[in-house]
């Protein structure tokens, strides 16, 4: 099975060890799970974006008065 050597500064390593301990995991298991979790998160976000794009037209027809924040003119200030 492939493996990976990862370098951390002393401060980073202290933080990673603390995070692993907080989850009750070994350092190796914590770093493995972190990478896998990020891979799954990106896959989920990509799927959600495709789903939203597919339904955008239907939503716009059902709620024509709803204007996306990016098209309101006041942009991020509205948030």
Secondary structure, DSSP 8 states (H G I E B T S, - for coil): ---------HHHHHHHHHHHHHTT--HHHHHHHHHHHHHHHHHHHHHHHHHHHHHHHHHHHHTTT---GGGSSSGGGG-
